[in-house]
Amino acid sequence: MTIALHGVGVSRGIAIGKVHIVKRDQLDIREYSIKQHLIDDEIKRFENAVTNARQQLRAIREHIPESTSADIEEFIDTHLLMLGDVALTEEPMRLIKELACNAEWALKLQRDALVTVFDEMDDAYLRTRKDDVDYVVNRIQRLLLNQTPLQHEKPDQKLAGYIVMANDLTPADTVLMQHHGIAAFATESGGPTSHTAILARSLGIPAIVGLQNALRYIKEDDELILDGVRGIILVDPDRYALSDYRHLQKEEKRYYSKLGKLKNKPSITLDGISIDLQANIELPKDFETVVEVGAQGVGLYRTEFLYMNRESPPDEEEHYVAYTKVIEVLNGLPLTIRTLDLGADKQVDGGRQSGPVINNPALGLRAIRLCLKEPALFRPQLRAIIRASVHGPVRIMIPMLSNIHEIQQVLQMIEDIKKELDVLAIPYDHELQIGGMIEVPAAAVCADIFAQQLDFLSIGTNDLIQYTLAVDRGNEHVSALYSAVEPAVIRLIRTIIQDAHRHGIDVSVCGEMASEPEYIMLLVGLGIRTLSMTPPMIPEIKQMIRSVTIEDCNIVARKDNFFFTTGFIPILL
């Protein structure tokens, strides 16, 4: 009998094949005392485990094919960096000495402390960084406990064409499985921003996450159909389902082949209106993808990676070198650099601030608030961006603005830096544009005032929706209330767009709404002409734009009651 299991589709595509279940032995971590004269030996045992873990990861990295996405290397490099981080290497040794306990227990205590910090973060992406901690810790623990390698890490494991099912998967797991040629994977845990989801999209592997308790109904070598679009797995499908999905696979292949031909074609509606499609970028190596998918620039360059896995913040030269390299890769395409968005809930080692734990981190000292309070952290970045602007089209975007005084302080700081550079005869773009992210309701309501001070606005829908509806989208108990088409959200977006147009400045959307096909006609109908999104989504969004008219989009935008009363979002192609 066919069983249908439902999760969250995070990477589109259809896969048909037998299942391989990744089973992880539950590590039994127990505390026991170490005699004083054996403490040094215990510390040495821990150091050896860390060294061996590092060697294992390097071996995995060396086996990554050159054609593999840069995202994969970044994940492995992150884990290697963590294996050199004092938080995971020196702190457990201190605990071994202080508590006279075994290495496994000391590492567990430190792991728990680190995960608590990540769990308190408001940002969904940074919150999932605890997966990195768990992965690195588990690898060390397995070595300390003399555990044998997992099945999929053995070189003779044959997984080609299999659909992999697990409670969760790590980046290294995914690299190895992709090397074996898996057809798709699914996990019981995880969400759209988990590493498994990010890697699946990067690798183009169909994937579903959040299939809670699915392993109760699936056994090794069961035949499955995995539908990454609808987030459905069919266990033991009948011949009719197999026939239907094989037909869909062929159609899907033709569809993506067609999308690939759009790379060099303009993003214009049927009636000739151009819609600028730009990319949101996380890591330096992602910039190669911008060119590959035919993006018209980078609408959001997140710079937080510069602060990760280090004890001190980057200096001006590090910023300058990083931005200059990016400008060279883009070869004339526009680059919008978002200044540091850390603090309170968003902590990384190189940007961490001391002080008491904040009860409401999302409402605390973060982003521009932190930068204005700590100019020593902010000025080097601003100065580096301004210097880099001489090499290509660059814009500065300030996150989390909530009042006009913040804008005035930033603009004054930028003017002061320009005067310093003029005195030193250091060149820069004197027409450098300064913009702001509108992601706080207060800023949305006062967008007309902001528009008079700034050169452009960009709507960060992720936080704007969250703050407007008072809903933590990462909280499973209330995340269903997180909706981009609530009346309050649409009204704020409309207000921002109208105010920007009234004052003759550009306005774009750089939040997740811009990556979702079902919202594109609404946004265009509201007046948006620039969308910045996850790079792999650009071909599909371009296809959609090329298949509609502006009037089609205007009709969708005018149907407020249709959206709000039914909760159904039409896709008009």
N, C-alpha and C positions, 0 to 999 in steps of 0.2 A: 504494500500500500504506500502511495506517495505521501510524504510529509512535507509541509511547507513551513519553513522557519524564517522569521523576519528580523532584520537588523537594520543597520544604517549603511547604505551604499556610499562608499567614500572614493571609489575609483571605478569609472564606468567600464563596461565591457561584459561579455558573456563568456563563461567557461563551462565546458562539459568534460567530466573525467572522474576517475576514482579519487578517493580521499586518502590522504596520509595525515594521521593525527600526530602532532608533536606533543609528546608527554614529557613533563618535567617532574623529576622526583622532588618531593617536598623536602627541602633541606632542614635537617634536624639540628638547630643551633641551641646548644646547651651551655650553661655557665659552669665553669669549675675553676678552682683556685690554682695558682701557679706558685710554687715555692720560690722564695726570694733568689736563691742561687741559680734558678732556672729561667729567671725573667729575661736575661739576655738571649738565651736560646729561643724563647718564645717570640721575641721581637725579630730574631733572625728568620724564624719560620714564616712570620708574616711578610717580611721583606722579600723572601724567596717567592712567596705566592704572588706578590705584586709584580715581581720581575717576570715570572712565568706568564702571568695574565697579559702583560705588555707584549711579550714575545708571541703569544697566541694571536693577539689583535693585529700585530704587524704582519704575521703570516697571512691572516685573512685579507688585509689590505693589499698585500703583494699579489694576491690571486684575483684581484678585481680587474676585469677586462678593461682595456683602454676606452672602449666604447660605452662603458657604464656611466650613468649620469653623475655629474659632479656632486650632487646631493649625498650620494652614498659615501664618497670619500670624506665629505665633511662630517658625517655622522661618526665614522670610524675615527677620524682625527680628533673629534670631540672626546671620545672615550679614551683615546691615548693621552690627551691632555689631562683628563680627569685622573688618570693613573699617576700623573705627576703632581697633582694638586695636594697641598698640605692637608686639606680637609679630609682626604681619603687615605693619605699615606702616613702623615706624621701624627695626626690626632689619635688614631687607633693605637699607635705605639705609646703615646702618652697615657692612654687609658690602661693599657697593659701594665705599665709601671705603677700608675697611681692606684689601680684596683687590684693588682696582682691577679688578673684574670686571664683566661685563654684568648688567643687572637680572634677566634670566631665571635666570641661574645663582645669583645671590644669593637670589632667592626660592625656588629649588629647595632650596638648602642649609637655609634656615630651615624650609621645609615638612618636610624629612626629619627635622630636629631635633624639631619639634613632634609629628610622627606617632610617633616613637620613644617619646615620653612617653606618648601615648595607648595604644600597643601594650602597654606595661608595666602598664596598669591591669587590676585584677582584675574590676571591675564591668563586666558586659556592656554595660549601657546607656551608661555613660560612655566605654567603649572605642570605641563606634561614633561618638562625637563627632568622631573623626578624619575621618569622612565630611564634616563641615562644613568642616574645614581644607582637605581636598582640593578640595571644590567651590569655595570662595572662591579658592584658589590657582589652580586651573585657569581660572577666569574671568579673573583678572588675566593669566595667562600667554597666553591666547588673544588678549587685547588687545595685549600686548607683541609677539606674533608676527604681528599683523595677520590673524588667522584670521577667516573669515566666520562668521556666526551658524550654529548648528546648525539642521537642517531644522525641528525641532519648535518652534523659537523664532521662525520666520517667521510673520507674522500670517495669511498665506493658506494655511497648511498645514491640510489637511482630514483629521482623525483620528476623526471621529465614528463610533462603532461598531467601531473597530479594537481589536485586542488588541496592545498595545505590548510588544515584546521588546527587551531590551538586556543588555549585560554588567552594567550597574548604572544606576540612575537617581538623580538628586538631588532634593531637595525642590522646587526651582524647576522642574525638568523636570516633576515630577508636577503642580504647580499649573497649568502651561501645558496639559498634556495633559488634565487634568480639565476645564479651560475648553473644550477642543475636544470633550469628550464621549466620551472613550475608554471602551471596554467593560470592559477589564481590563488588567493588565500583569504581566510576568514578567521575572525577571532571573537571570543565571547566578550571580551572587554574592549576598552578603547572608544574613542570618539573621533569626529572629523579632524581634530587638530592633533591627534596622537601621532607618534612617529610612524606607526604602521600605515596610517592614512596618508601621511606626507610622502613616504617612500613609494607607496603603491601608485599614487598619482605621478610621481617623478619617473617611475619605471614603466608606467603604462600597463600595470598589471591589474586586472579586475579584482576588487576587494570589497569585503563587507566587514564591519566591526559591530560590536554591541549585540552579538547573537547570544544573549544571556541563556545559560544552561543548554546550549545547543549540543554539547558533547554527550548529553544524556541520550540523545536520539540518533547519534551517528557513530558508526564503528569503522575500523580500518577497512579500506578497500570498498566501502559503499560507493555506488555511483551517484554523482551529484550534478545538478545544474546550479551554477552560481550566476545570478543576475545582479551585476554591480550598479545598475541604474535604479532598479526598484528595491534593492536591498533584500532580495529573497534568495533562499537556498531551497531547492527541491531535492529531497532525499529519496532515492529509488524511484526516479521519474518513469512514468509509463511511456509507451512508444509514441503517443500523440504529443506529449510534452516535449520529448526528444526531437520529434520532427519539427515542431513549431520553433524550438529554440535553435536548431541547426539552420533553419531558414533565417532567423533573426541574426545569427552570427554572420551569414553571408551578406545580409543587408548592412550590417554594422561595418564590415570590412570595406564595402563599397562606399559607405558614408565617410569614413575616415580617410579613405583614399582621395575622395572629392575635396575634403577639407584641406588636405595637404597641398592642393593646387592653388589655394587662396593666398598663400604666403605673400606674393608680390602684387596682389590685387588690392585696390583701394577699399577702405571701409566706408561705403556710402550707401544710403538708402536708395530705393527704387526711383525716388524723385530727386536724386542728386544731392542730398544733404550729407556732408562728411561728418562722421563720428570718430573721434580720435581714440584709438585703443592702445593703452599703455600698460606697463607691467608693474606689479608689486614685487619687490625683491628683498630677500632675507640675507643672503650670503654672497660674497664676491663672485664665486664661480657660477652663480645663477645668471650672471649677465650674458653669458654666451647663449643662454636659452632665449633671451630677449630678441636677439638677431634671428635665431632659428625659427621662431614662430611668427616673425614679421611684425613685432610690436613697433609702435611709432615713438617709443621712448619709455622712460621709467617714471611713473607717476608717484611712486612711493618707494624710497630706498631707506629701509630700516637700518640704523647704524649701531644697534645694540650689540651686534656680534663683536665689535671692537673691544667691548668691555668684558667679554666672557672669558672664563677660565684664566684669570690673572688676578694678582693681588692689588695692583695699582692701575689707575686709569691710563689710557694711552695719551701720549703727549701730542703736541701740534704736528710734529713731523710725521708721526704714525698716521694721524688723520689725513694729512696732506697726501702722503704716498698712496694710501688706500683709495682716496677719491680720484687722484690723478690716473691711477690704473684703470678704474672704472670708466672714466671719461674716454680714455684711449680705446677701450673695448667697444664702447658705444659708437665711436667714430662719427660724431656729429649729431647723434640722436639726443634729445633733451633729457636731462637728469634732474629729478626733484629729490633733494636730500632732506629727510626728516631729521631734525636734531634729536638729541638724546631723549628717549622716553623711558626713563628708569626712575626708581625711587618707590618707597613704601612697598606696594605689592610686587613691583618688578625689580627684583634685586639680582645682580650678578656681582661676582667678586670685585671686578675693576670699577664698579660704580656704587658699591655698597656704602651706606651711611650708617654711622653709629647712632645709638639712641634706643629708647624704649620701643617695645613692640606696639604697632599701631592697631587699634581695634577695628577701624574702618579703612583699610589700606587703599581702596579704590577712591576714597574721598580725601586722601592724605597728601603728603609731600611727594609728588611725582611729576615727571615730565618737565614742563616749563617752570613749574613752581620750584622744583628742586634746582633747576639750572640757574634761576635768578637768585636763589638763596646761596648757591655755591658757584659763584662766577669763575673760580679757579678750575672748575670742572667744565664749564660752558664756553668760556672765552677761547681756549685752544681749538675747540671744534669749530666755532664760528670763524675764527681767523683762518683755519685751514681750508674751510669751504670757500671763503672769499678769495683766498690765494689760488685755489684750484680752478675758480671760475674763469681764469684767463685761458684755460686749455680747451674749453668747450661750453656749450649751453647748459648752465647750471642754475637751479633755483633753490632757495632755502625755504623749508616748511616747518613751522613751529607747532608742536602738538599740544593738545590739552589746554588751549587758551580759554579763559573764562571771563576776562574783563579787559577793558581798554587800557588799564594801567600796565598790564603785562606786555601788551603790544608796544606801548610807548617806551618801556624799559628796554625791550629787545631792540627796537629801532635805534635807540640812543646808543646802545652798546655797539651795534653794527656801524653806526656813523663814527664812533670813536676809533674803532678798529681800522676803518677806511682811512681816517686821518693819519693814524700811525703808519700805515702802509705807504701813504703818499709821501710822508717825511722820509721814509726809507727807500723811496723810488721802487717799491715792489708792485708789479703790475697786477691788475684784477679787472673784472668786468664792471665798469661803472654803472651799467644798466641792470645789474644783478637784481632779480625780482625776489621779494620777500612775501611769503604767503602764510596762511594759518589753517590748521585743521579745525573744523567745526565738529566737535564730538561731545560737547557739553550743552545741555539745553539752554543755559544762560547765554552762550555764544550764539546759538541758533536764533534765539529771540532778538538778540542785538546784532544780527548779521549786517544790518544796514550801517551801523556805526563801524563795525570791523571793516566793511568794504571800503570805507572812506580812508582807512589807514594802510591797507594792504594791497598788494598787486594781484593776488588771486586767493581763492578759497578752495578748500578740498574737504568734502564731507566724509568723515570717518564714521560710517554707519554702524560699525560694531559697537562702539561705546555709546554713540548717540541713542541707539535703540535701548541699550542696557540701562543707561541713566534715565532716559525718558520714562521707561516702563518700570523702573526700580526692580529689574529682574537680572539675577546673576545667571548668564547663559551657561555657565559651567556647573550650575547646581541642578542635578537631575530632578530634584523635587519641584523646581519652578521653571525649568528651561522651556517647558511647553508654552509658557506665557510670553516667551521671547519671539516677537513677530515683527517683521519689517513692514507689514501692511496695516498696522494699527493706525486708526485715524490720527492720533497725536503725532506719530512718527512721520506720516505722509505730509501732514500740515507743516511740520517743522522743515522738512526737506524742501517743500514748495516755497516756504518763506525765504530760506537761504538762497535758493536759485533766483527768485525774483529780486531780492535785494542786491545780489551780485550783478545781475543784468542791468538793474536800474542805475548802478554806479559804473557800468562799463568795464567790469573785470571778469576774468575767467573763473569758472566754478566747475569742479569735477567731483566724482565719487570714487573713493579709493578703498571703501570697506567691502565686506563680503558680498553685499548686494550687487556690486558690479561684476562679480564672478558667477552670478546665478542667472541662467537664461530666462527664468520666469519673471525676473524683475526688469529686464532690459527695456522692454517697450514702455513700461511705466516710467522709468527714469528718463528715457529719451522724450517721452510725451510731456514730462514735467519741465523739460528744457535743458537737460544735461547733454553736452556735446563732447565731453571727455570722460572716459571710463578707464580706471586703472585696476587691474585684476591679476589673479594667478596666471602666469604665462601659458600653461597648457590650455587654458580656457579661451584664449584669444581666437584661434581658428573657428571655434564653434560660435562664439559671440559675433564674429565677423560675418559668418554665414547667415546668422539670424538677421543682422542689420541689413545685409544686402537683399533680403527677401521681403522687406516691409517698406511702407511709405511713412513719412512723418505724420500724415493724417491718421494712419492706422494706430500709431503710437499715441497721438493726441486723444483718440477715442478711448483707448485703454486708460489714460490718465484722467479723463473726465468721468469715468465710471467709478467714482469713489464708493457709492453705496453698494455696488456689486462686490467690490473687494471686501468691504467692511462687514456686510451683513451675512455673506455666505462663507467667508474664509477661504474661498476657492480662488486660485490664481491662474488665469488662463494663459496659455502659451499660443500666441497667434503667429503662425509662420506663413 
